[in-house]
Amino acid sequence: MTSSSSHPPQEHQKMPDTFADPAINKQAARTQDPGTDSTEILGAETQASETQVCETQIAESHTPGAPWNDDLVHWYVDNYGEHPINALAVELAVEFAGLNGSETLLDLGCGSGSAVRSAVSTNRANRVIGIDPSPAMIRIAREKTAKQSQDASPTSTSEFLLGGAEHIPLPDNSVDVVIAVNSFHHWPNPGKGLAEVARVLKHSGRLLLIEEIFEEQHRGMSAEEIIKQLDASAYNLKEFTRRPCVDIEVNVFFATPCGGNAL
Ligand SMILES: C[S@@+](CC[C@H](N)C(=O)[O-])C[C@H]1O[C@@H](n2cnc3c(N)ncnc32)[C@H](O)[C@@H]1O
């Protein structure tokens, strides 16, 4: 997640112990806050990593194809885990992909599970699955979502599975809609990931990729690259648009596998 207001200035030359940006410094304050933050959930064994999060790591993590850096988990969850982009993604799945309350929704690269919780709390799908290759993210997602279930007793079911775009632990033809929110540019092999998505999608299945439009120093993946990749992976691009979301803007790609029968 980045914008001129939410990301620290780029400082590739030094590895700061603390950051000029107050959002990043929230990490230090957080250790005094006994709330349900990721530090509490993950336990002491991973706390050391959070002080090592630096601007260089953040920038590197946005390089197309760069693997997700798990040192960023605490930083990400505490600063962006509940960003409105997740609720927006679910609403875009309704708007573009026609997601209805009786379908199965997969959030691929679900992070700490905000979009899953949003889909459940708004009854936008019958079954909601979050998949992520980071065990830390999956652990936090389960903890946060268990709390939601206790508080609200939702009617939709949700579950979190360890996996990744290249190996989705679900059967063929089992999912109606896949969303991927700021995860596509981390997939090490986008072609293989898109083939896996096509495998798990039903014949009427739909895919929605949502990617933040990054400032130049946090490159992300350009819209052109994503559209080219969808085409090379035998997807029909049905819609491509740009949407504002609070402090950021996102590119939205709605596509269906060639040969599918989704409108
Ligand atoms: C920037 S975070 C976004 C998390 C969440 N979607 C959100 O918007 O809050 C990127 C996520 O992509 C996940 N990721 C990295 N490589 C992936 C892959 N090959 N397949 C699926 N997800 C991946 C990371 O573990 C991380 O949780």
Ligand as a Chemical Component Dictionary entry (heavy atoms), coordinates in Angstrom:
data_LIG
# 
_chem_comp.id                   LIG 
_chem_comp.type                 NON-POLYMER 
_chem_comp.pdbx_formal_charge   0 
_chem_comp.three_letter_code    LIG 
# 
loop_
_chem_comp_atom.comp_id 
_chem_comp_atom.atom_id 
_chem_comp_atom.alt_atom_id 
_chem_comp_atom.type_symbol 
_chem_comp_atom.charge 
_chem_comp_atom.model_Cartn_x 
_chem_comp_atom.model_Cartn_y 
_chem_comp_atom.model_Cartn_z 
_chem_comp_atom.pdbx_ordinal 
LIG C1  C1  C 0  0.494  -6.816  -0.001 1  
LIG S1  S1  S 1  -0.081 -8.274  0.782  2  
LIG C2  C2  C 0  -1.842 -8.155  0.447  3  
LIG C3  C3  C 0  -2.670 -8.947  1.443  4  
LIG C4  C4  C 0  -4.171 -8.773  1.302  5  
LIG N1  N1  N 0  -4.654 -9.254  0.016  6  
LIG C5  C5  C 0  -4.566 -7.343  1.507  7  
LIG O1  O1  O 0  -4.840 -6.645  0.523  8  
LIG O2  O2  O -1 -4.573 -6.895  2.655  9  
LIG C6  C6  C 0  0.457  -9.512  -0.374 10 
LIG C7  C7  C 0  0.044  -10.895 0.001  11 
LIG O3  O3  O 0  0.330  -11.757 -1.102 12 
LIG C8  C8  C 0  0.738  -12.985 -0.570 13 
LIG N2  N2  N 0  1.473  -13.757 -1.592 14 
LIG C9  C9  C 0  2.813  -13.755 -1.837 15 
LIG N3  N3  N 0  3.124  -14.642 -2.795 16 
LIG C10 C10 C 0  1.952  -15.205 -3.180 17 
LIG C11 C11 C 0  1.635  -16.227 -4.118 18 
LIG N4  N4  N 0  2.569  -16.822 -4.863 19 
LIG N5  N5  N 0  0.346  -16.612 -4.222 20 
LIG C12 C12 C 0  -0.612 -16.013 -3.484 21 
LIG N6  N6  N 0  -0.355 -15.045 -2.567 22 
LIG C13 C13 C 0  0.917  -14.645 -2.418 23 
LIG C14 C14 C 0  1.599  -12.589 0.617  24 
LIG O4  O4  O 0  1.823  -13.659 1.514  25 
LIG C15 C15 C 0  0.787  -11.451 1.209  26 
LIG O5  O5  O 0  -0.115 -11.889 2.186  27 
# 
loop_
_chem_comp_bond.comp_id 
_chem_comp_bond.atom_id_1 
_chem_comp_bond.atom_id_2 
_chem_comp_bond.value_order 
_chem_comp_bond.pdbx_ordinal 
LIG C1  S1  SING 1  
LIG S1  C2  SING 2  
LIG S1  C6  SING 3  
LIG C2  C3  SING 4  
LIG C3  C4  SING 5  
LIG C4  N1  SING 6  
LIG C4  C5  SING 7  
LIG C5  O1  DOUB 8  
LIG C5  O2  SING 9  
LIG C6  C7  SING 10 
LIG C7  O3  SING 11 
LIG C7  C15 SING 12 
LIG O3  C8  SING 13 
LIG C8  N2  SING 14 
LIG C8  C14 SING 15 
LIG N2  C9  SING 16 
LIG N2  C13 SING 17 
LIG C9  N3  DOUB 18 
LIG N3  C10 SING 19 
LIG C10 C11 SING 20 
LIG C10 C13 DOUB 21 
LIG C11 N4  SING 22 
LIG C11 N5  DOUB 23 
LIG N5  C12 SING 24 
LIG C12 N6  DOUB 25 
LIG N6  C13 SING 26 
LIG C14 O4  SING 27 
LIG C14 C15 SING 28 
LIG C15 O5  SING 29 
# 
